Amino acid sequence: MTTNPINVLVVDDEKAIREMIITALTRAGMAARGAKNGTTAWLKINDHKPDILLLDWMMPGISGPELTRRVRKTPLTADIPVIMLTAKVSEDDKVAGLNAGADDYIVKPFSPRELVARINAILRRSAPGDQEGKIRSGNITMDTASRQVLFNETPVHIGPTEYRLLEFFMTHAKRAHSRSQLLDQVWGTNAFLEERTVDVHIRRLRKILAEADLDHYIQTVRSHGYRFVAEDARDH
């Protein structure tokens, strides 16, 4: 059964700690990448939106709480879960981190096992869908915890970009979206891609859907873009 790995961005100015965390998360089956400071992290966040952020509290330039506030104030990134990594242990520091918009904090030093458990717990709470983290629309089910996609209850293979595209469609169903809107929401504002890129991935997604006779779920909106309607229009 094919799954899409959880994408984690690790932001810490200490290279040894950053690489240790990335190695641990990679061994746990996650797709982890790093950033050495807040400025680099902000570029990477907008270039490829992560599923979760791990932020060191104390960093030169943009601090962890400051970057968290920036993430929360930006519509395209506001829903990214944030775990603060901190050596600070006072109650005031914990409150300050949570008030900045962090979802959780973990005190250094910590074990890789604890970190992985915290990440999974946060993603279960923050994932779109029902209490089990499942999004259902028509004959499609997305399990956001395991990153599995099922058509008619049968698991299917789907690439990471098509996964993000389908997830966006299913959580924003029946609305017409322009190509530029899809680029911003699925690829990020710093993707610098041509709008025809959307058409390429729509074709790929439709081809996957067609294997279960569900390709009609994606409708072309003439001179605008696309709409996702999970119903059998051929019955109407």
C-alpha positions in Angstrom: 0.0 0.0 0.0 1.7 3.2 -1.2 1.7 6.3 1.1 3.0 9.8 0.7 5.7 10.7 3.3 5.0 13.5 5.8 7.0 16.6 4.7 8.8 18.2 7.6 10.9 21.4 7.6 13.5 21.5 10.4 14.7 25.1 11.3 17.7 25.2 13.6 20.9 27.3 13.3 23.0 24.5 14.9 24.0 22.2 12.0 24.6 19.2 14.2 21.2 19.3 15.8 19.5 20.0 12.5 21.1 17.1 10.8 20.4 14.8 13.7 16.7 15.6 13.6 16.6 15.2 9.8 18.3 11.8 10.1 15.9 10.6 12.8 12.8 11.7 10.9 14.1 10.2 7.6 14.5 6.9 9.4 10.9 7.2 10.6 9.8 7.4 7.0 9.3 11.2 6.8 10.6 13.5 4.1 12.7 16.0 6.2 14.7 19.0 5.0 16.5 21.7 6.9 16.9 25.5 7.1 19.7 27.2 9.0 17.7 30.4 9.9 14.3 32.0 9.7 15.0 33.8 6.4 16.0 30.7 4.6 13.1 28.8 6.2 10.5 31.4 5.0 11.7 31.0 1.4 11.5 27.2 1.7 8.1 27.3 3.2 6.7 29.3 0.3 8.6 27.3 -2.3 7.2 24.0 -1.0 4.7 24.1 1.8 5.6 21.6 4.5 3.1 19.5 6.4 4.7 20.6 9.7 7.4 23.0 11.0 10.0 22.3 13.7 11.4 25.6 14.8 14.3 26.3 17.2 13.3 29.1 19.6 16.6 30.9 19.7 18.0 31.8 16.2 19.9 34.8 14.9 17.8 37.2 12.8 14.3 35.9 12.8 13.5 33.9 16.0 11.3 30.9 16.2 8.3 32.8 17.8 8.7 35.6 15.2 8.7 33.2 12.3 5.7 31.4 13.8 3.8 34.7 13.9 4.7 35.4 10.3 3.4 31.9 9.3 0.2 32.5 11.1 -0.5 35.9 9.6 0.0 34.6 6.0 -3.2 33.0 4.6 -1.3 30.4 2.5 0.8 29.2 5.5 -1.5 29.9 8.4 -2.6 26.2 8.7 0.9 24.7 9.0 1.3 23.0 12.4 4.3 24.3 14.4 6.3 22.5 17.1 8.8 24.8 18.9 12.2 23.2 19.9 13.4 25.0 23.0 15.9 24.8 25.8 13.7 27.3 27.7 11.6 25.7 30.3 9.9 28.5 32.3 6.1 28.7 32.3 6.3 32.2 30.8 8.4 31.0 27.9 6.0 28.1 27.2 3.0 30.6 27.2 4.9 33.0 25.0 5.6 30.2 22.4 2.0 29.1 22.4 0.7 32.7 22.2 2.9 33.2 19.1 0.9 30.4 17.4 2.9 27.3 18.1 0.9 24.1 18.4 3.3 22.4 20.8 6.8 22.6 22.2 9.4 20.1 23.0 12.3 20.7 25.4 15.9 20.0 24.4 17.3 17.4 24.8 14.7 15.1 23.5 14.6 11.6 22.0 13.9 11.0 18.3 11.1 8.6 19.4 9.3 11.4 21.4 9.7 13.9 18.6 8.1 11.5 16.0 5.3 10.8 18.4 4.7 14.5 18.9 4.7 15.1 15.2 2.1 12.4 14.5 -0.1 13.6 17.4 -0.1 17.2 16.0 -0.9 16.0 12.5 -3.8 13.9 13.7 -5.2 16.9 15.5 -4.6 19.4 12.7 -5.4 17.3 9.6 -8.5 18.2 7.6 -11.3 15.7 7.7 -13.1 13.8 10.4 -11.8 12.8 13.8 -9.8 10.0 12.2 -8.1 12.4 9.8 -10.0 11.1 6.8 -11.4 13.2 4.0 -14.3 11.7 2.1 -15.9 13.0 -1.1 -17.9 10.8 -3.4 -16.1 7.5 -3.8 -12.7 8.8 -2.7 -11.3 8.6 0.8 -8.0 10.3 1.8 -6.4 9.2 5.0 -4.3 12.2 6.0 -2.6 10.3 8.9 -1.2 7.5 6.7 -1.2 9.6 3.5 -3.2 6.9 1.7 -5.8 7.4 -1.0 -8.6 5.0 -1.7 -10.9 4.9 -4.7 -14.1 2.8 -4.0 -12.3 1.5 -0.9 -9.3 0.3 -3.0 -5.8 1.8 -2.3 -4.3 3.6 -5.3 -0.8 5.0 -6.0 -0.7 8.7 -6.4 2.2 11.1 -6.7 2.9 13.8 -4.1 1.8 16.7 -6.3 -1.4 14.9 -7.4 -2.0 14.1 -3.7 -1.8 17.8 -2.7 -4.0 18.8 -5.7 -6.6 16.2 -4.8 -6.6 17.1 -1.1 -7.1 20.8 -2.0 -10.0 19.9 -4.4 -11.7 17.6 -1.9 -11.5 20.2 0.9 -12.7 23.0 -1.5 -15.3 21.1 -3.5 -17.8 22.7 -5.9 -15.8 25.9 -6.1 -14.3 27.1 -9.3 -10.5 27.7 -9.0 -8.3 29.5 -11.5 -5.0 28.1 -12.6 -3.2 30.8 -10.7 -5.1 30.1 -7.5 -4.2 26.4 -7.8 -0.6 27.3 -8.3 -0.6 29.4 -5.2 -2.5 26.9 -3.0 -0.8 23.6 -4.2 2.7 24.7 -5.3 3.2 27.8 -3.2 3.6 31.5 -4.0 7.3 31.2 -4.8 7.0 28.3 -7.3 7.4 30.5 -10.4 5.7 28.0 -12.6 3.7 28.5 -15.7 -0.1 28.0 -15.5 0.1 25.2 -18.0 1.9 23.2 -15.2 -1.6 23.0 -13.6 -3.0 21.5 -16.7 -0.3 18.8 -16.9 -1.0 17.7 -13.3 -4.8 17.9 -13.8 -4.3 15.4 -16.8 -2.2 13.1 -14.6 -4.8 13.2 -11.8 -7.7 12.6 -14.2 -5.8 9.6 -15.6 -5.5 8.2 -12.1 -9.2 8.9 -11.4 -10.1 7.3 -14.8 -8.8 4.0 -13.6 -11.8 3.9 -11.1 -14.1 5.7 -13.6 -14.0 8.9 -11.4 -12.3 11.3 -13.8 -15.6 13.2 -14.3 -15.2 14.5 -10.7 -12.8 17.2 -12.1 -14.7 19.6 -14.3 -13.1 22.2 -16.6 -14.5 25.7 -16.1 -14.2 27.3 -19.5 -11.9 30.4 -19.6 -11.2 30.0 -15.9 -9.8 26.8 -14.5 -11.3 23.8 -12.7 -13.9 22.6 -10.3 -14.2 19.4 -8.2 -17.7 17.9 -7.9 -17.8 14.4 -6.4 -21.0 13.2 -7.8 -22.0 11.1 -10.9 -23.1 13.9 -13.2 -24.0 11.2 -15.8 -27.0 10.2 -13.6 -28.5 13.7 -13.8 
